[in-house]
């Protein structure tokens, strides 16, 4: 029997486990548009408790959850301060501008993923009709696999409070950060006005994201969700997967981190902060890996993401596939400075 494919494209590629499928099949459902799906309601209550917020709201996707948050914090013509590498700025099709008429003010992320708070403060616009009104500071954790520590958020939230800004945290992989830091997610998210947290990445559900905030904020977000077409009917089938994930798949994220460390060590690249390993590519490598049972997204710098469907044996097969490609071994034998120069765009 052939070894299973090792899919390292993202932690979104996971399939529901047997236990999760049983929970979904047995889910009690109602009509969530009317607010009477009991499983959705239980998920929202449990998420609010775990994160330490008054209320939460179930969304089909993280992109929609983030957009609803921006639309709930900002009016048309308002501005959000956001990192240039942030998912909400770079990978969500400009939804804040397209659908919310919200102006993004992008700030360069530092190597550790944080924003320089002096630059953040300098980007806040004066109260002048020539400028968009700076309304929101949006941060992210983890950001491209990097874990942002609590002490940075303390400083960022203090700045936002002092300057009258609302705050949103894109915590798509916040549980990865919490497990890595050994900190309850409630403590890591403390002080933010809203948090978006995906269930469909490291936690392994087929779909779903939770948006958390005050009751008043969630009331606004519920209207935004309706506008964006995110209200589902018998959504308890998906909510049951979310409940299962919160009960069974949080602590095991440490296994993904360990597998990422194993992969980085085997490839001789920088150790990961969480579940993402980055490695240089060479022509033909992606096709070679696919032929040897490892699937990755093509890019000059490969992002390799570990998750619950990748075990240590799969990591070892992936390392062997990399090492069996002579052009990659030759490239890795060059000094790092030479590899960077070779990879630099013309």
C-alpha positions in Angstrom: 0.0 0.0 0.0 1.4 3.4 -1.0 2.3 5.9 1.6 -0.3 8.7 2.0 0.3 12.0 0.4 1.9 14.6 2.6 0.0 17.8 1.9 1.9 20.8 3.2 0.1 23.5 1.3 -1.8 24.8 4.3 -3.4 23.7 7.5 -6.8 24.3 5.8 -6.5 21.0 3.9 -7.3 18.8 6.8 -10.3 16.4 6.7 -12.6 15.8 9.6 -11.6 12.9 11.9 -14.0 10.0 12.5 -14.9 11.6 15.9 -15.6 14.9 14.3 -17.8 13.3 11.6 -19.8 11.5 14.2 -20.4 14.7 16.1 -21.5 16.4 12.9 -23.8 13.5 12.0 -25.4 13.6 15.4 -25.8 17.5 15.6 -29.0 18.9 16.8 -30.0 21.6 14.3 -32.4 24.5 13.9 -32.6 27.6 11.7 -29.7 29.9 12.6 -31.3 32.8 10.7 -33.9 32.8 13.5 -31.3 32.1 16.1 -32.7 28.8 17.1 -30.0 26.3 16.0 -29.0 24.9 19.4 -25.6 23.7 18.4 -24.6 27.0 16.9 -25.8 28.7 20.1 -23.7 26.3 22.2 -20.7 26.9 20.1 -21.1 30.7 20.4 -21.5 30.5 24.1 -18.5 28.2 24.5 -16.3 30.4 22.3 -17.2 33.5 24.2 -16.3 31.7 27.5 -13.0 30.4 26.2 -11.9 33.8 24.8 -13.3 35.9 27.7 -15.8 38.0 25.6 -19.4 38.8 26.2 -20.6 37.3 22.9 -19.4 35.6 19.7 -20.8 34.9 16.2 -20.3 32.0 13.9 -19.1 32.8 10.4 -18.5 30.5 7.4 -15.0 31.9 6.8 -12.2 34.0 8.4 -12.2 36.5 5.5 -15.8 37.2 6.1 -15.4 37.4 9.8 -12.5 39.9 9.5 -14.5 42.0 7.0 -17.6 42.1 9.2 -15.3 43.2 12.1 -13.9 46.1 10.0 -17.4 47.1 8.9 -18.7 47.0 12.5 -15.8 49.2 13.8 -15.6 51.6 10.9 -18.0 53.8 8.9 -17.6 54.6 5.2 -14.5 56.7 4.7 -12.8 55.6 8.0 -9.3 54.3 8.1 -7.8 51.1 9.5 -4.1 50.9 10.4 -2.8 47.4 9.4 0.4 45.6 8.7 1.6 45.3 5.1 1.9 41.5 5.6 -1.5 41.2 7.3 -4.0 38.8 5.9 -6.8 41.4 6.1 -4.7 43.7 4.0 -2.9 41.4 1.6 -5.0 38.2 1.1 -8.6 39.2 1.4 -9.2 40.8 -2.0 -9.3 44.3 -0.7 -12.7 43.6 0.9 -12.5 46.4 3.4 -12.1 49.0 0.6 -14.4 47.3 -1.9 -17.3 46.4 0.3 -16.8 48.6 3.4 -15.5 51.8 1.9 -12.8 51.6 4.5 -9.3 53.0 3.7 -6.4 50.8 4.7 -3.2 52.5 5.9 -0.5 49.8 5.5 2.5 49.9 7.8 5.6 47.7 7.2 5.9 44.7 9.5 9.1 44.3 11.3 11.0 41.0 11.0 9.3 39.6 14.1 5.9 40.4 12.6 5.1 43.3 14.8 4.5 46.9 13.8 6.7 49.7 15.1 4.4 51.5 17.4 6.1 54.8 16.8 5.2 54.4 13.1 1.7 53.4 14.0 1.2 56.5 16.0 2.7 58.7 13.3 0.2 57.2 10.8 -2.8 58.3 12.9 -4.4 61.2 11.0 -5.3 64.6 12.5 -8.9 65.6 12.8 -9.0 67.4 9.5 -11.5 67.1 6.6 -8.6 66.5 4.2 -7.9 63.1 5.8 -9.8 59.8 6.4 -10.6 59.4 10.1 -8.3 56.8 11.7 -10.7 54.6 13.5 -9.1 51.1 14.0 -5.8 49.3 14.7 -5.8 45.8 13.3 -3.2 43.3 14.4 -2.6 39.6 13.7 -1.3 36.6 15.7 0.2 34.4 14.4 1.4 36.2 11.4 3.0 34.0 8.7 3.8 31.6 11.5 5.4 34.1 13.8 4.1 34.3 17.3 3.5 37.7 18.8 4.0 37.9 22.6 1.5 39.4 25.0 3.8 42.2 26.1 3.7 43.7 22.6 -0.1 43.7 22.7 0.0 45.4 26.1 1.9 48.3 24.5 -0.1 48.4 21.3 -3.4 48.4 23.2 -2.2 51.1 25.5 -1.4 53.2 22.4 -4.8 52.5 20.9 -6.6 53.5 24.1 -4.6 56.7 24.4 -5.4 57.7 20.9 -9.0 56.6 20.9 -8.7 53.7 18.4 -10.7 50.5 18.4 -8.7 47.3 18.1 -9.2 44.1 16.2 -7.1 41.0 16.3 -7.0 38.6 13.3 -6.4 35.5 15.4 -6.9 33.0 12.6 -4.2 30.8 14.2 -4.4 32.3 17.7 -4.6 28.9 19.3 -1.2 28.1 17.8 0.2 31.2 19.5 -1.4 30.4 22.8 -0.1 26.8 22.8 3.4 28.0 21.8 3.4 30.6 24.6 1.8 28.3 27.1 -0.9 30.9 27.7 -4.7 30.7 27.8 -6.2 32.2 24.7 -8.3 34.4 26.9 -5.2 36.0 28.4 -3.5 36.4 25.0 -6.6 38.2 23.5 -7.4 40.3 26.6 -8.1 44.0 25.9 -9.0 43.7 22.2 -12.4 45.0 21.1 -12.8 42.1 18.7 -11.0 38.9 17.8 -11.5 36.6 14.8 -10.4 33.0 15.3 -10.6 30.2 12.6 -11.8 26.7 13.4 -10.8 25.5 9.9 -7.1 25.8 10.1 -5.1 24.1 12.9 -8.2 23.0 14.7 -9.3 20.9 11.7 -12.9 21.7 11.0 -14.2 21.7 7.4 -15.4 25.4 7.8 -16.1 28.1 10.3 -14.7 31.1 12.2 -15.7 32.7 15.4 -15.9 36.5 15.8 -15.8 37.7 19.4 -16.6 41.0 21.1 -19.1 42.8 23.2 -22.8 42.2 22.8 -23.2 45.6 21.2 -20.3 44.8 18.8 -21.7 41.4 17.9 -25.1 43.0 17.2 -23.4 45.2 14.6 -21.5 42.2 13.2 -24.7 40.2 12.9 -26.0 42.8 10.5 -22.7 42.9 8.6 -22.8 39.1 8.3 -26.3 39.3 6.8 -25.2 41.9 4.3 -22.2 39.8 3.3 -24.4 36.7 2.8 -22.9 34.8 5.7 -26.0 33.7 7.5 -26.6 29.9 7.2 -29.7 27.9 8.0 -29.0 24.5 9.7 -25.5 25.5 10.5 -25.3 23.2 13.6 -23.7 20.5 11.4 -20.7 22.8 11.0 -20.9 24.1 14.5 -20.7 20.6 15.9 -17.4 20.2 14.2 -16.3 23.5 15.9 -17.3 22.3 19.3 -15.5 19.0 18.8 -12.4 20.9 17.7 -12.4 23.2 20.7 -12.7 20.1 23.0 -10.2 17.8 21.3 -7.8 19.7 18.9 -6.3 22.6 20.8 -3.6 21.0 22.9 -2.5 18.7 20.1 -1.3 21.8 18.1 2.0 21.2 20.0 2.4 18.1 17.8 2.2 20.3 14.7 4.9 22.6 16.1 7.1 19.6 16.9 6.7 18.3 13.4 7.5 21.7 12.0 10.7 21.7 14.1 11.5 18.2 12.8 11.0 19.3 9.2 13.2 22.5 9.6 16.0 20.6 11.2 15.9 18.0 8.5 16.0 20.6 5.7 18.6 22.7 7.5 16.5 25.9 7.5 15.5 28.4 10.2 13.5 26.8 13.1 9.8 27.7 13.0 7.9 29.7 15.6 4.8 27.6 15.2 3.6 25.3 12.4 5.1 27.0 9.3 8.5 26.2 7.9 10.1 28.3 5.1 12.6 26.9 2.6 14.2 28.1 -0.6 13.0 26.6 -3.9 14.8 25.8 -7.1 13.3 25.0 -10.6 11.8 21.6 -10.7 11.6 21.1 -7.0 7.9 21.4 -6.6 7.3 18.8 -9.3 9.9 16.5 -7.8 8.3 16.7 -4.4 4.9 15.9 -5.9 6.3 12.9 -7.7 7.6 11.7 -4.3 4.3 12.2 -2.4 4.8 15.7 -0.9 2.5 18.5 -2.1 3.6 22.2 -1.6 2.5 25.5 -3.1 5.0 26.8 -5.7 6.9 30.0 -4.7 10.4 31.2 -4.6 10.3 30.7 -0.9 8.3 27.7 0.0 5.8 27.8 2.9 5.4 24.3 4.4 2.6 24.1 6.9 2.2 21.2 9.4 -1.2 20.1 10.6 -3.2 17.2 12.1 -3.1 15.1 8.9 0.7 15.2 8.8 2.6 12.8 11.2 6.3 12.4 11.9 6.6 9.6 9.3 5.2 12.0 6.7 7.7 14.7 7.7 10.6 12.2 7.3 9.4 11.2 3.8 9.2 14.9 2.9 12.8 15.5 4.1 13.9 12.5 2.1 12.1 13.9 -1.0 13.9 17.3 -0.6 17.3 15.7 -0.1 16.9 13.4 -3.1 16.7 16.4 -5.5 20.3 17.2 -6.3 19.8 20.8 -7.6 18.2 21.7 -4.2 21.0 20.0 -2.3 23.5 22.0 -4.4 21.7 25.2 -3.8 21.5 24.6 0.0 25.3 23.9 0.0 26.0 27.5 -1.1 26.3 30.1 1.7 23.1 31.7 2.8 24.1 35.1 1.4 24.7 33.6 -2.0 21.3 31.9 -2.0 19.6 35.2 -1.1 21.4 37.0 -3.9 20.4 34.3 -6.3 16.8 34.5 -5.3 16.6 38.3 -5.4 14.3 39.6 -8.2 16.0 41.4 -11.1 
